[in-house]
Amino acid sequence: MLWIDLEGAVNIRDVGGIPTEDGTTTAPGRLLRADNLQDLSPADVSYLLDTVGLSTVVDLRTKTEVHAEGPAPLTRVGRVSHEHHSLLPEGTWDPAAEALLVRHRQEAERYPDDPACAHYLCYVTERPDSIVGALRAINRAPGAALVHCAAGKDRTGVVVAFALSVAGARRAEIVRDYAATGERISAILARLRSSATYAEDVDKVPEHRHTPRAETMAEFLDQLDRRFGGVPGWLVDNGFGEDEIGALRRKLRTEP
């Protein structure tokens, strides 16, 4: 894992260097994944801008989270563009909300021992617009793109798994990248406990329940294969065309 050690974020890494199915690797300096960016120090910001070449931040948090946390250091940097693509439903209650709850219950019943997989499948059925929007933002980024949520684990894990799948990364390596967040889970939870936005929810379940399981991502990707013809099939069905898939694949890979 190409971990990036910063003062104000504990789960940030470059997803370059991951082996692909055809024997190349994903390109470094194109896509980063991270936890909350609220506490970045001036030195962190300088490193991301001047060393990494960051140009685009893709924020997967809800509007409620964004409002509660307030501006982050990078939001004050004019040369960094920010795009918001929440993977969770937002807005007021409406008749469709009951149907949404039914679908969530159905997914949870299918995976009683793995609620995370059920949540991820709800992301792809309820917020395809946000997954597609996040991938388009990565595609458009003139420099490095950084995708983040609160912990950099679930929502970020799903979007990065989509991106790595498009890049042709080996399935086992996509799972390995997802599970690597477990190496930092104690530090991630400590950061969330320090935030009034997240502190109340962190300790509702024990730490091991927060830790990502490789089996979760493996099952999620298998379900995408069975239900939607894999990541490419799902993307095309949701308006992310073959030309966009090709462009993203080229962007995230090293030249053979």
Contacts in CASP RR format, 6 or more apart in sequence:
PFRMAT RR
TARGET T0000
AUTHOR 0000-0000-0000
METHOD contacts of the structure
MODEL  1
MLWIDLEGAVNIRDVGGIPTEDGTTTAPGRLLRADNLQDLSPADVSYLLD
TVGLSTVVDLRTKTEVHAEGPAPLTRVGRVSHEHHSLLPEGTWDPAAEAL
LVRHRQEAERYPDDPACAHYLCYVTERPDSIVGALRAINRAPGAALVHCA
AGKDRTGVVVAFALSVAGARRAEIVRDYAATGERISAILARLRSSATYAE
DVDKVPEHRHTPRAETMAEFLDQLDRRFGGVPGWLVDNGFGEDEIGALRR
KLRTEP
1 13 0 8 1.000
1 177 0 8 1.000
1 180 0 8 1.000
1 183 0 8 1.000
2 13 0 8 1.000
2 14 0 8 1.000
2 15 0 8 1.000
2 16 0 8 1.000
2 17 0 8 1.000
2 28 0 8 1.000
3 12 0 8 1.000
3 13 0 8 1.000
4 12 0 8 1.000
4 13 0 8 1.000
4 14 0 8 1.000
4 32 0 8 1.000
4 47 0 8 1.000
4 52 0 8 1.000
6 12 0 8 1.000
6 40 0 8 1.000
6 41 0 8 1.000
6 44 0 8 1.000
6 47 0 8 1.000
6 48 0 8 1.000
7 39 0 8 1.000
7 40 0 8 1.000
7 41 0 8 1.000
7 43 0 8 1.000
7 44 0 8 1.000
8 39 0 8 1.000
8 40 0 8 1.000
8 41 0 8 1.000
8 44 0 8 1.000
9 34 0 8 1.000
9 35 0 8 1.000
9 36 0 8 1.000
9 37 0 8 1.000
9 39 0 8 1.000
9 40 0 8 1.000
9 44 0 8 1.000
10 35 0 8 1.000
10 184 0 8 1.000
10 187 0 8 1.000
10 188 0 8 1.000
10 191 0 8 1.000
11 33 0 8 1.000
11 34 0 8 1.000
11 35 0 8 1.000
11 151 0 8 1.000
11 152 0 8 1.000
11 153 0 8 1.000
11 181 0 8 1.000
11 184 0 8 1.000
11 187 0 8 1.000
11 188 0 8 1.000
12 32 0 8 1.000
12 33 0 8 1.000
12 34 0 8 1.000
12 35 0 8 1.000
12 146 0 8 1.000
12 148 0 8 1.000
13 32 0 8 1.000
13 33 0 8 1.000
13 34 0 8 1.000
13 180 0 8 1.000
14 28 0 8 1.000
14 29 0 8 1.000
14 31 0 8 1.000
14 32 0 8 1.000
14 52 0 8 1.000
14 144 0 8 1.000
15 26 0 8 1.000
15 31 0 8 1.000
15 32 0 8 1.000
15 33 0 8 1.000
15 160 0 8 1.000
15 163 0 8 1.000
15 164 0 8 1.000
15 177 0 8 1.000
16 25 0 8 1.000
16 26 0 8 1.000
16 27 0 8 1.000
16 28 0 8 1.000
16 29 0 8 1.000
16 30 0 8 1.000
16 31 0 8 1.000
17 25 0 8 1.000
17 26 0 8 1.000
17 27 0 8 1.000
17 28 0 8 1.000
17 254 0 8 1.000
18 25 0 8 1.000
18 26 0 8 1.000
18 164 0 8 1.000
18 167 0 8 1.000
18 169 0 8 1.000
18 170 0 8 1.000
18 173 0 8 1.000
18 174 0 8 1.000
18 177 0 8 1.000
19 25 0 8 1.000
19 169 0 8 1.000
19 170 0 8 1.000
19 173 0 8 1.000
20 26 0 8 1.000
20 167 0 8 1.000
20 168 0 8 1.000
20 169 0 8 1.000
20 170 0 8 1.000
20 253 0 8 1.000
21 168 0 8 1.000
21 169 0 8 1.000
21 170 0 8 1.000
22 168 0 8 1.000
22 256 0 8 1.000
23 256 0 8 1.000
24 253 0 8 1.000
24 254 0 8 1.000
24 255 0 8 1.000
24 256 0 8 1.000
25 253 0 8 1.000
25 254 0 8 1.000
26 164 0 8 1.000
26 167 0 8 1.000
26 169 0 8 1.000
26 252 0 8 1.000
26 253 0 8 1.000
26 254 0 8 1.000
27 251 0 8 1.000
27 252 0 8 1.000
27 253 0 8 1.000
27 254 0 8 1.000
29 52 0 8 1.000
29 53 0 8 1.000
29 143 0 8 1.000
29 144 0 8 1.000
30 141 0 8 1.000
30 143 0 8 1.000
30 144 0 8 1.000
30 145 0 8 1.000
30 251 0 8 1.000
30 252 0 8 1.000
31 138 0 8 1.000
31 144 0 8 1.000
31 145 0 8 1.000
31 146 0 8 1.000
31 147 0 8 1.000
31 160 0 8 1.000
31 163 0 8 1.000
31 252 0 8 1.000
32 52 0 8 1.000
32 54 0 8 1.000
32 144 0 8 1.000
32 145 0 8 1.000
32 146 0 8 1.000
32 147 0 8 1.000
33 146 0 8 1.000
33 147 0 8 1.000
33 148 0 8 1.000
33 152 0 8 1.000
33 156 0 8 1.000
33 157 0 8 1.000
33 160 0 8 1.000
34 146 0 8 1.000
34 147 0 8 1.000
34 148 0 8 1.000
34 152 0 8 1.000
34 156 0 8 1.000
35 148 0 8 1.000
35 149 0 8 1.000
35 150 0 8 1.000
35 151 0 8 1.000
35 152 0 8 1.000
35 153 0 8 1.000
35 156 0 8 1.000
35 188 0 8 1.000
35 191 0 8 1.000
36 61 0 8 1.000
36 69 0 8 1.000
36 72 0 8 1.000
36 148 0 8 1.000
36 149 0 8 1.000
36 150 0 8 1.000
36 151 0 8 1.000
36 152 0 8 1.000
36 191 0 8 1.000
36 192 0 8 1.000
36 195 0 8 1.000
37 57 0 8 1.000
37 72 0 8 1.000
37 73 0 8 1.000
37 74 0 8 1.000
37 146 0 8 1.000
37 148 0 8 1.000
38 69 0 8 1.000
38 70 0 8 1.000
38 72 0 8 1.000
38 73 0 8 1.000
38 195 0 8 1.000
39 191 0 8 1.000
40 48 0 8 1.000
40 72 0 8 1.000
40 73 0 8 1.000
40 74 0 8 1.000
41 73 0 8 1.000
42 73 0 8 1.000
44 73 0 8 1.000
45 73 0 8 1.000
45 74 0 8 1.000
45 77 0 8 1.000
48 54 0 8 1.000
48 74 0 8 1.000
48 146 0 8 1.000
49 77 0 8 1.000
49 79 0 8 1.000
49 80 0 8 1.000
52 144 0 8 1.000
53 143 0 8 1.000
53 144 0 8 1.000
54 74 0 8 1.000
54 80 0 8 1.000
54 143 0 8 1.000
54 144 0 8 1.000
54 145 0 8 1.000
54 146 0 8 1.000
55 79 0 8 1.000
55 80 0 8 1.000
55 81 0 8 1.000
55 141 0 8 1.000
55 142 0 8 1.000
55 143 0 8 1.000
55 144 0 8 1.000
55 145 0 8 1.000
56 80 0 8 1.000
56 81 0 8 1.000
56 82 0 8 1.000
56 83 0 8 1.000
56 137 0 8 1.000
56 138 0 8 1.000
56 140 0 8 1.000
56 141 0 8 1.000
56 142 0 8 1.000
56 143 0 8 1.000
56 144 0 8 1.000
56 145 0 8 1.000
56 146 0 8 1.000
57 74 0 8 1.000
57 80 0 8 1.000
57 81 0 8 1.000
57 82 0 8 1.000
57 83 0 8 1.000
57 145 0 8 1.000
57 146 0 8 1.000
57 148 0 8 1.000
58 83 0 8 1.000
58 85 0 8 1.000
58 134 0 8 1.000
58 137 0 8 1.000
58 138 0 8 1.000
58 145 0 8 1.000
58 146 0 8 1.000
58 147 0 8 1.000
58 148 0 8 1.000
58 159 0 8 1.000
59 66 0 8 1.000
59 82 0 8 1.000
59 83 0 8 1.000
59 84 0 8 1.000
59 85 0 8 1.000
59 148 0 8 1.000
59 149 0 8 1.000
60 85 0 8 1.000
60 86 0 8 1.000
60 87 0 8 1.000
60 130 0 8 1.000
60 134 0 8 1.000
60 147 0 8 1.000
60 148 0 8 1.000
60 149 0 8 1.000
60 155 0 8 1.000
60 156 0 8 1.000
60 159 0 8 1.000
61 69 0 8 1.000
61 84 0 8 1.000
61 86 0 8 1.000
61 149 0 8 1.000
61 150 0 8 1.000
61 155 0 8 1.000
62 86 0 8 1.000
62 88 0 8 1.000
62 90 0 8 1.000
63 84 0 8 1.000
63 86 0 8 1.000
63 90 0 8 1.000
64 90 0 8 1.000
65 150 0 8 1.000
65 197 0 8 1.000
66 84 0 8 1.000
68 196 0 8 1.000
68 197 0 8 1.000
69 195 0 8 1.000
69 197 0 8 1.000
74 80 0 8 1.000
74 82 0 8 1.000
75 82 0 8 1.000
81 141 0 8 1.000
83 133 0 8 1.000
83 134 0 8 1.000
83 137 0 8 1.000
85 127 0 8 1.000
85 129 0 8 1.000
85 130 0 8 1.000
85 131 0 8 1.000
85 133 0 8 1.000
85 134 0 8 1.000
85 137 0 8 1.000
86 127 0 8 1.000
86 130 0 8 1.000
87 123 0 8 1.000
87 127 0 8 1.000
87 130 0 8 1.000
87 131 0 8 1.000
87 149 0 8 1.000
87 155 0 8 1.000
87 158 0 8 1.000
87 159 0 8 1.000
88 123 0 8 1.000
88 127 0 8 1.000
88 155 0 8 1.000
89 97 0 8 1.000
89 100 0 8 1.000
89 126 0 8 1.000
89 127 0 8 1.000
100 126 0 8 1.000
103 122 0 8 1.000
103 125 0 8 1.000
103 126 0 8 1.000
104 118 0 8 1.000
104 122 0 8 1.000
107 118 0 8 1.000
107 119 0 8 1.000
107 121 0 8 1.000
107 122 0 8 1.000
108 115 0 8 1.000
108 118 0 8 1.000
110 118 0 8 1.000
111 117 0 8 1.000
111 118 0 8 1.000
111 219 0 8 1.000
114 213 0 8 1.000
114 215 0 8 1.000
114 216 0 8 1.000
114 219 0 8 1.000
116 154 0 8 1.000
116 212 0 8 1.000
116 213 0 8 1.000
116 216 0 8 1.000
117 216 0 8 1.000
117 219 0 8 1.000
117 220 0 8 1.000
117 223 0 8 1.000
119 154 0 8 1.000
120 154 0 8 1.000
120 158 0 8 1.000
120 216 0 8 1.000
120 220 0 8 1.000
121 220 0 8 1.000
121 223 0 8 1.000
123 130 0 8 1.000
123 131 0 8 1.000
123 155 0 8 1.000
123 158 0 8 1.000
124 131 0 8 1.000
124 158 0 8 1.000
124 224 0 8 1.000
124 228 0 8 1.000
124 234 0 8 1.000
128 234 0 8 1.000
128 238 0 8 1.000
129 238 0 8 1.000
131 158 0 8 1.000
131 159 0 8 1.000
131 162 0 8 1.000
131 238 0 8 1.000
132 235 0 8 1.000
132 238 0 8 1.000
132 239 0 8 1.000
132 240 0 8 1.000
134 147 0 8 1.000
134 159 0 8 1.000
135 159 0 8 1.000
135 162 0 8 1.000
135 163 0 8 1.000
135 166 0 8 1.000
135 235 0 8 1.000
135 240 0 8 1.000
135 244 0 8 1.000
135 248 0 8 1.000
136 240 0 8 1.000
136 244 0 8 1.000
137 145 0 8 1.000
138 145 0 8 1.000
138 147 0 8 1.000
138 163 0 8 1.000
138 248 0 8 1.000
138 251 0 8 1.000
138 252 0 8 1.000
139 244 0 8 1.000
139 247 0 8 1.000
139 248 0 8 1.000
139 251 0 8 1.000
147 156 0 8 1.000
147 159 0 8 1.000
147 160 0 8 1.000
147 163 0 8 1.000
148 156 0 8 1.000
149 155 0 8 1.000
149 156 0 8 1.000
150 192 0 8 1.000
150 197 0 8 1.000
150 198 0 8 1.000
151 181 0 8 1.000
151 188 0 8 1.000
151 192 0 8 1.000
151 210 0 8 1.000
152 181 0 8 1.000
152 188 0 8 1.000
153 181 0 8 1.000
153 182 0 8 1.000
153 185 0 8 1.000
153 188 0 8 1.000
153 210 0 8 1.000
153 212 0 8 1.000
154 212 0 8 1.000
157 178 0 8 1.000
157 181 0 8 1.000
157 217 0 8 1.000
158 220 0 8 1.000
160 177 0 8 1.000
160 178 0 8 1.000
161 174 0 8 1.000
161 177 0 8 1.000
161 178 0 8 1.000
161 217 0 8 1.000
161 220 0 8 1.000
161 221 0 8 1.000
161 231 0 8 1.000
162 231 0 8 1.000
162 235 0 8 1.000
163 248 0 8 1.000
163 252 0 8 1.000
164 173 0 8 1.000
164 174 0 8 1.000
164 177 0 8 1.000
164 252 0 8 1.000
165 174 0 8 1.000
165 221 0 8 1.000
165 230 0 8 1.000
165 231 0 8 1.000
165 232 0 8 1.000
166 231 0 8 1.000
166 232 0 8 1.000
166 235 0 8 1.000
166 245 0 8 1.000
166 246 0 8 1.000
166 248 0 8 1.000
166 249 0 8 1.000
166 252 0 8 1.000
167 248 0 8 1.000
167 249 0 8 1.000
167 252 0 8 1.000
167 253 0 8 1.000
168 249 0 8 1.000
168 253 0 8 1.000
169 177 0 8 1.000
171 218 0 8 1.000
171 221 0 8 1.000
174 217 0 8 1.000
174 221 0 8 1.000
175 214 0 8 1.000
175 217 0 8 1.000
175 218 0 8 1.000
175 221 0 8 1.000
176 214 0 8 1.000
178 212 0 8 1.000
178 214 0 8 1.000
178 216 0 8 1.000
178 217 0 8 1.000
179 212 0 8 1.000
179 213 0 8 1.000
179 214 0 8 1.000
179 217 0 8 1.000
181 188 0 8 1.000
181 212 0 8 1.000
182 211 0 8 1.000
182 212 0 8 1.000
185 207 0 8 1.000
185 210 0 8 1.000
185 211 0 8 1.000
185 212 0 8 1.000
186 207 0 8 1.000
188 210 0 8 1.000
189 202 0 8 1.000
189 207 0 8 1.000
189 210 0 8 1.000
192 198 0 8 1.000
192 199 0 8 1.000
192 202 0 8 1.000
193 199 0 8 1.000
193 202 0 8 1.000
193 203 0 8 1.000
202 210 0 8 1.000
221 230 0 8 1.000
221 231 0 8 1.000
224 230 0 8 1.000
224 231 0 8 1.000
224 234 0 8 1.000
228 234 0 8 1.000
228 237 0 8 1.000
232 245 0 8 1.000
235 241 0 8 1.000
235 244 0 8 1.000
235 245 0 8 1.000
236 242 0 8 1.000
236 245 0 8 1.000
END
